[in-house]
């Protein structure tokens, strides 16, 4: 008989509460009533299937994938593995990232920060995990930026990640921060997470051995999809 996996009960205290007054937009966004669980349809849980032919040769190279010319800023490699709760690799997961440029400016019409746009940086990329669950991106280290939470709040440098399974409804969203950033413990969004171990799971660690000499630093960020060691995901509801 095949061995059965242990069931890991989800820790309901792992994710932050929906209502966190220090993070001001949560005050208006937090639900007032109990959430409703909807049954998924067949179309929700099947397809699409992502393959190597779905990606272009520069999709995971944000330094060059916007115009073909090289973007400006500190060059980094972000890499890691997509894993399940038992540290087994998850192949063929589609990882999409988006981020600000080196000055902390997003290429988005609603970004009003006064920092300049880099004409050669689009700020988006995607990659598929391989048979060992491994993925990597080349990109520019994003800069911090101010936001209108309190008079002088700043977001730490971060990269947003979206991880797709085998269907569009199987999408998890998170963001990574960078080891040693002094803005991390000052961020009201980070401070809405009560469990410091959960915060640690959001920090990419400097990985000198994976860097490119005279070119790029490297940071490692493993993505654990569920279980007691899971990465904290913004759209995985508390206790769900």
N, C-alpha and C positions, 0 to 999 in steps of 0.2 A: 504494500500500500504506500502511495506517495506521501511524503511528509506534508503536514498541513502547517501553514504559517500561523504564528501567534497573532491573536487579535490585540491591537493596541488601542486602548480607550483614549479618546481625545481629551487633552487637558483643557477644560473650559476657561482656565485662567491664563492660557497662553496668549490669546489675542487680546488687544485692548478693548475696553468698553466703547460702544458706539458714541456715547456721550462723554466728551472730555473737554471741560470748559476752557482749559488752557489752549486748546486747539480750536479756535473760535468758530470755524465753519462747521465743526461737528455739532454745535449747539442747534443749528437749524436743520442739519441733515439727519440727525439721529432719529430713528423711528420711534413713534409714540405708542404703537401697538405691537402685539406679538407678530412675528413674521409667519408667513404662510408657506408651507412646503408644497410645491407643485410637482406632480408626476411628470417625468420626462417622456416625450414621444420618441418613436423610432427614429425620426429625422434628427432629433436632438443628439442621439448617442451613436449615430453612424456617420462615417465620412466627415470631411474629406481625408484622403490619404496623402500625406506630404512625402515627396521623394527628392532625391538629389537634383532631378531635372526641373524642380520647382524653383530652384535658387540660381542666381547669377554668380559669376566668379568673384565679384566684389561685394556681394551682399553682406558679408561679415567683416568688411574692411571699411569702416566709417571714415578713415583718413582719406580715402580716394573715391568712395562710391557715389559721391554727389555730382561732381563735375569731371572726375578723372584727374584733376589737379590735387595736390596735397593740402590738407587743412593745416591750420596753424595751432600750435599749443603743445603741451607735454604729451608725448606719444606713449601709449600704454597698450598692453595686452591684458584682456580680461578673459579668464579661462576657468574651467572646472568641469564637474560631472553632474548629470541629472541622475538622481538615485531614488530608490524607494525606501521604505522605513527600515528595511533589512540591509541597506547599503548595496543593493543590487543595481546594476546599471539599467537605465531606461533609454533604450535606443529610439531614434526617429522622433524625438520630441522637437517641435518647432519652437525655438527661442527667438523672440523679437525684442529688440532694445530700442529705447529712445532717450535722448539726453540733451542738456544744454551744451553750448560750445565752451571753449576755454575761458571766455569772459562771463559765463553764467547766463547766456542769452539763448533762448529757444528759437528755432525757426518756426514761429507760430504767430499768426496775425494778432492774437490777444496778448502777446508778451510785450509789456510796456517798459521793461527794464531798459535803462539808457545805454547799456553796453552794446557794442557794435556786433553786427552779424559778420560771420566769416563767410565770404562768398563761395568758399569751397567746402563748406561743412553743412550737411543736411541734418545730421543728428539721429538717423535711423539706420537699423541694420537687422539682419536675421541670419540664423544658422540652424542646422539640424544636428542633434546629438548623434554620434556614431554608435557602432555596436557596443562600445564600452561606456556609453552615456556621455562621452566627452564632447565639449563644445569650446570654441574660442572666438574672440573678436579682437580686431585691431581698432583702436579708436584714440580719441583725444581725451585727456583727463578733463572732465567738466569742471567749471568754476562754480563757487557758491553764488547765491543771489538773494537779494532782500525780498520779503513778501509781506503783505499787509495783514499780519496777524496782530502784532503789537507794533509800537512805533519803530523799533529797530530789530526786528526778528530776521534772521538769515537762515536759509536752508543750507545744510551741509552739502558738499559736492556729492552727487548721487547719479545713478543710472537706473532707469525703470526697465523692468523685465516682464515679458508676457510669455508664459509657457503653455503651449497647446498640446493636448493629447491626441486622440484619434477622432475627435469631433469638436466643432466650434464651441459647444457648451462646456467642454473640458478645458477651460482656460483659467489659469492662475496668474495673478499679477502681484509683483512685489517690487522692491527697489533695494539696491545695494549701496552701501556707504564705503568709505575708504579708511583703512587702518590709520590711526594717528590723527584724524581730523578733529581739531579742538571744538568744532561747531556741533559735533554729534550730541554731546550731553547737554547742549544749550537749546536744542531744537524742540519746540512744543509737540511736534508730531511724534518724534522719537520718544519724548517723555510721556506720551499717552500710553506707551507700552510698559506695563508695571513689571513684567518679568525681565530682568536684566539678561538672563540667558537667551531670551528671544531676541533682544537687541543684538547680542553678540552674533546671532545667526544671520544678521543682516549686514555684517561688516566683512568686506573683502580683504583678505590678508595679503600683505606684500610678499611676493614670491620671487626672490632674486634669481633663483636658478632657472626660472622659466622666461626671464627677460631676454631681450635681444641686445647683445653688447653694442654699445655706442649708438643705440637706436631707441629702445623702449624698455621701460619698467614693466613688470607684470604683477597682476593681482589675481588671486585664486578665490573663486566663489562657487562652492558646491550647492546645488539646489536639491533639497530633500523634499519629496512631494507630500509625504504624510507620516504619521507616527509620532513617537515621542521626541524625535530629533528633527522634526520638520522645519523647513524655512517658514517664516511668518508671511502669509499671503494676505494682501489687502482685501481681496474679494472672497476669502473663505470665511464665512460668517462664524461668529463665536459659537462654539459648541456644535456646529453643523457637521 
